[in-house]
Amino acid sequence: MSAAQSGGLPSTAQTRPLCIAVPMLNEEKLVRQTLDSLAAQEHPDFTLVVVDNGSTDHSCGIVADFAAAHPGMDIRLIHEPQKGTGAAADTGMRFGVDHGATWLARTDADCLAATDWTARIMAAFDDGLELVAGQLLPREDEGITAMERRMMLLAVEVASFFGRIRPGNKGEGYLGPYQMLPGCNMAITADMYHRSGGFPRTRIEELHEDRALSNRVRKLSRAYGLRRDVVVYGSSRRVKAWGLKNTLAWYADHRYRPEVVDIR
């Protein structure tokens, strides 16, 4: 991992107690909107760590300009040369662990966090959860019809149900039932992240790092769960490019394998 100064703070400075990791790869079209949603949080006491994973567009410049324009936010821009959503996410989360954070959260650079996202996360931690799975909703600015939106929400619920009965999510040593964990809307204590081993440092084509983390935590604690009031609006561009059926097949053990995974 290499790090760069951003937002007026050196990368070695301690983070605030809540640290948010945002992996990023060539997101010049959407990352400013993600940053705007985080700047609008009702609970603004957090450090934002944007992890560039080899962008070749203007993404990093957009983040740097945003940090300069928002000196009240603690924004760090760091770089992870190892390609992969797992590697980039893990680097961001471990930055928080290594720099004094108590709690960690993650969203992605194509997502919009609800204005009470961080406040709801902190409430879930106050209730004793060590791992928080949030509610992922489709963005409303990508031309998705109301029917398509309902079908996508239904598909998420169906996927969550089948995740609980999926053989790969069962076995000895689990302390509780499987919990689907949206990688772009989750939070975890720094202690649990460290004890569980965190996200596997994999590429998106190899393994769903969010499922792996959920299963790791289930062997250590029962203090995890879904909080539907922890809301992030995610991009529907894979659904638009592949169709709902193929997108579901992709997330179900990569049964659908497109030539292009990083849809932009």
TAWO-V537964 format. One record per residue. N is the residue number from 1. RES is the residue in one small letter. SS is DSSP state (H for helix, E for strand, - for the rest). Layout:
N:RES:SS, N:RES:SS
This chain:
1:m:-, 2:s:E, 3:a:E, 4:a:E, 5:q:-, 6:s:E, 7:g:-, 8:g:-, 9:l:E, 10:p:-, 11:s:-, 12:t:-, 13:a:-, 14:q:-, 15:t:-, 16:r:-, 17:p:-, 18:l:E, 19:c:E, 20:i:E, 21:a:E, 22:v:E, 23:p:E, 24:m:E, 25:l:-, 26:n:-, 27:e:-, 28:e:-, 29:k:-, 30:l:-, 31:v:H, 32:r:H, 33:q:H, 34:t:H, 35:l:H, 36:d:H, 37:s:H, 38:l:H, 39:a:H, 40:a:-, 41:q:-, 42:e:-, 43:h:-, 44:p:-, 45:d:-, 46:f:-, 47:t:E, 48:l:E, 49:v:E, 50:v:E, 51:v:E, 52:d:E, 53:n:-, 54:g:-, 55:s:-, 56:t:-, 57:d:-, 58:h:-, 59:s:H, 60:c:H, 61:g:H, 62:i:H, 63:v:H, 64:a:H, 65:d:H, 66:f:H, 67:a:H, 68:a:H, 69:a:H, 70:h:-, 71:p:-, 72:g:-, 73:m:-, 74:d:E, 75:i:E, 76:r:E, 77:l:E, 78:i:E, 79:h:E, 80:e:-, 81:p:-, 82:q:-, 83:k:-, 84:g:-, 85:t:H, 86:g:H, 87:a:H, 88:a:H, 89:a:H, 90:d:H, 91:t:H, 92:g:H, 93:m:H, 94:r:H, 95:f:H, 96:g:H, 97:v:H, 98:d:H, 99:h:-, 100:g:-, 101:a:-, 102:t:-, 103:w:E, 104:l:E, 105:a:E, 106:r:E, 107:t:E, 108:d:E, 109:a:-, 110:d:-, 111:c:-, 112:l:E, 113:a:E, 114:a:-, 115:t:-, 116:d:-, 117:w:H, 118:t:H, 119:a:H, 120:r:H, 121:i:H, 122:m:H, 123:a:H, 124:a:H, 125:f:H, 126:d:H, 127:d:-, 128:g:-, 129:l:-, 130:e:-, 131:l:E, 132:v:E, 133:a:E, 134:g:E, 135:q:E, 136:l:E, 137:l:E, 138:p:E, 139:r:-, 140:e:-, 141:d:-, 142:e:-, 143:g:-, 144:i:-, 145:t:-, 146:a:H, 147:m:H, 148:e:H, 149:r:H, 150:r:H, 151:m:H, 152:m:H, 153:l:H, 154:l:H, 155:a:H, 156:v:H, 157:e:H, 158:v:H, 159:a:H, 160:s:H, 161:f:H, 162:f:H, 163:g:H, 164:r:H, 165:i:H, 166:r:-, 167:p:H, 168:g:H, 169:n:H, 170:k:-, 171:g:-, 172:e:-, 173:g:-, 174:y:-, 175:l:-, 176:g:-, 177:p:-, 178:y:-, 179:q:-, 180:m:-, 181:l:-, 182:p:-, 183:g:-, 184:c:-, 185:n:-, 186:m:E, 187:a:E, 188:i:E, 189:t:E, 190:a:H, 191:d:H, 192:m:H, 193:y:H, 194:h:H, 195:r:H, 196:s:H, 197:g:-, 198:g:-, 199:f:-, 200:p:-, 201:r:-, 202:t:-, 203:r:-, 204:i:-, 205:e:-, 206:e:-, 207:l:-, 208:h:-, 209:e:H, 210:d:H, 211:r:H, 212:a:H, 213:l:H, 214:s:H, 215:n:H, 216:r:H, 217:v:H, 218:r:H, 219:k:-, 220:l:-, 221:s:-, 222:r:-, 223:a:-, 224:y:E, 225:g:E, 226:l:E, 227:r:E, 228:r:E, 229:d:E, 230:v:E, 231:v:E, 232:v:E, 233:y:E, 234:g:E, 235:s:-, 236:s:-, 237:r:H, 238:r:H, 239:v:H, 240:k:H, 241:a:H, 242:w:H, 243:g:-, 244:l:H, 245:k:H, 246:n:H, 247:t:H, 248:l:H, 249:a:H, 250:w:H, 251:y:H, 252:a:-, 253:d:-, 254:h:-, 255:r:-, 256:y:-, 257:r:-, 258:p:-, 259:e:-, 260:v:-, 261:v:-, 262:d:-, 263:i:-, 264:r:-
